[in-house]
Amino acid sequence: MLNSIKVGNFIMNKRKSLGLTQQQLAEQLNVSFQAISKWETGTAYPNIEILKDLAILLDVSADEILAGSEKDADGLSYSKAGVDIAYTDTIKKWLNIWRQETGVC
């Protein structure tokens, strides 16, 4: 199961590390800054249609966003909050199915 707080913190930390405000990220994604705020506070998730663009802007993969953590050099997920590998593998499988069904890369 996804952890909305972990996902939100991840999005917020990546946004801030890039020196972007919520408004700037919102403009690049063509969403409201309120949407960004909801993602970052864990009250909502990014729409699946925006996930790819969000990942590109944050310079991470979509599965890293959904896991709320980045991968190490071996491609294994890690997180200060302790995301385990099985959880990340489940997300990868879900994303692969979604990509196949929608034709999204």
Disulfide bonds with the S-S distance in Angstrom:
none
